[in-house]
Amino acid sequence: MRWCLALAVTALPAFGGDRPGEFDYYVLSLGWSPTWCALTGDARGDEQCDARRDYSFTLHGLWPQNDIGWPEYCRTTARDPSRRETAEMADIMGSGGLAWHEWKKHGRCSGLAAMDYFALARRGYESITLPPLLTALDRDVKLPARVVEDAFIEANPALSRTMITVTCEEGRIDEVRICLTKDLAPRDCGQDAQRDCRMQDALMEKVR
């Protein structure tokens, strides 16, 4: 009987097993909005992709991260945010729906109350200077992903190559991920977060 119980317990999924507040640092993920719209948002008719929005880099999320691995979907006693509270993040995240998703998957692992987590995410986003040459991009270009990294380092002298990574998806510049301490100071990324795109001709679609 004990053997059967032990087997049943070990077969349970790890979903929600991570403990809030137990992590090493944050990854600030900035998504290139035109890429997300081209690959996902346009088909959904998402408000983020409305031509009137002019989004460039939006806040994808602030992710608790460990030097090896990361927590997600933590169980927490913290109150979930209201629809109004998630909607208030749309100006930098594109939609309140994304804010809700990020709270469920990542924010609950921060050990913070929902509004404190969103306030910290906003501070993290505002702590990074977005390269003006990219945020004003008025034509589609193909470029090495490293050029995007260079632009962020030039605009943010406290960053070095070990603190930032650029990702691609389906031949396009997708995200810029910046590693930050719990106090939002730049720091080196752990090995799991160092996944630089090696493309020399990644598409960066113009700001819509």
N, C-alpha and C positions, 0 to 999 in steps of 0.2 A: 504494500500500500504506500509506504514511504517512498519507494523507488518510483512508483507511478506519479506521485505528487511532485517529486523532484524533476521528473522528466517533463511534466506539464509546465512547471515554472520556467525551466530553461528554454522551453519552446515558445514562451511569450515574446512578442516583439519588443524592441527596446524603445518604442515610441513613447515620448514623454518621460523617459527615465533620467534625463540629465537634470542637474540641480541648479536652480537659479543662483546667479552671482558667482558661480565657480568657473572662471575662465581667465585667460591670461591677458587678452587685449581685444581691441575692436578692429574690424575691417569696415571702412567707410566705402560703400560701393556707389559709384556714380555712373548711371547708364546714359548712353548716347541715345536720346529720345527718337531721332529719325530711324535708327536701326530697330528699336523695339516696335515702332509703328509699322515699319515695312514688313517685319517678320511675324508680328502678332497683332498689334493694336488696330491696324487698318481693317483687318478682317472682322474685328469685333465692333468696329465703329466707335472705338474708345474716345472719350472726350480729350484725352491727352494728345490725340493726333489731329485734332481740329486745327485747320490752317491758321486760325486766329491766335493760337497759343504761343507759337514761336519758342518752343522748348528746345534747349540744347542738351546740356548735362543736367539730368534730374537725379534726385536722391533715390537710389534703389533701396538702400537700407544701411543700417548700422548693425553689424553682425558681431556678437560675441565670438571670440576665436581662441583656440588654444595653440600652443606652439606645435602640437601634433593633434589634429582633429578639431572638432568644434561641437558645441552643444546645440540642440534645436528642439522645438516643441516641448519645452520644460513644463512640468506641472508647477503652478504657482497659485498662491492665495490672493495675488494682486487682482483688483477689479479690472475687467476688460474695459477698453475705452468705449465711449458712446459714438454713435454715428457722427454727431457734431464734432467730436474731438478728432476723429480720423479725417473728417472732411477738412479740418483746419490745416492739415498737412499737404493738401492737394497743390498748393502754390509751388512747392519744391519737389513733390513726389509725383505729380501728374494726376493723381486721383486718390480719393479717400479709400477706395477698395484696396489699393496697394498698401496703404498705411495699415489697414486691418490685417492683411496677410502677413506683413512684416512683424507686427506685434505678436501674432500667433506663433510664427516660426522662430523668431529671433528675440523680440522684445521681452517675452516671458522669461527668457534665460538671463536677462540682464540683472535681475534682482531688484529692479526699479519699479515704481508705480508707472502706469501707462503714460501719464502726462509727463512725468519726469523723464521717461525714456524718449518720448517724442521731442521734448525740449533739448535733451542731450544730442539727439540725432540732428536737430536743426542747428545747434551750435557747431557740431562737427562739420556739417555742410558749409556753414558760413565761415568756418576757419580756413577753408581752402579757397584760394584765388583761382577761378576758372580762367584759363588762357583766353584773352580777348580775341585772338586770331581765330580760335576755334568756335567760340560762342557766337561769332558774327559770320560764320562760314556761309557764303551766299552762292556756292556752286558745289557740285559733287566733285570729290577728288579721290584719287587713289594714292596711298602713301604707305611707307613702312610704319608699322605700329609703334616702333621706337620713336618716331617723330612726335607722336602724341605724348609719350612719356617725357620726351625732352621738353615739350611745351609746358607741361605741368611743373617740372623741376625748375625751369626758368622763371615761372610765375610764382613759385613757392620755394625760395632758397633753402628753407629748412629741410626739404625733401632730398633724398638721395635715391639711387636706383634700387637699393635694397628695401626701400619703404613703399614702393609703388609697383603695380603691375597693370598691364593693359591686356584685355582679353578680346578675342574675336569670335564671331559666330557667322557661319555661312558666308565667309569671305568679307565680312564687314567689321569695322570697329564696333565693339559691343559695350564694354565697361572699362572704367578706370577704377582700380581698387587701391586704397591708401590705408596703410596700417597705422593705428593710433593707440596710445596708451589709454587706460581707463580715464585719464584726465585730458584726453584728446591731444596729447603731444605726439608728433610723428615718431615712429619707432620702426625698427627692422621688422619685416614680415617673417613669420615662420615658414618652414619649408612647404607646408600645405598650401600656403597662399601665394607662392611664387610660381605663377603659371603664365609667363609672358607669351603673348602672341608673337610668332616669328615671321608673320607675313610681311612681304616687301611691297605688296600692292593691295592692301586692304581698302575697301570702299568706305569712305566717310561721306554719307549723304548730307547735303546742305540742310541747314536749319529751315524748317518749314514755316 
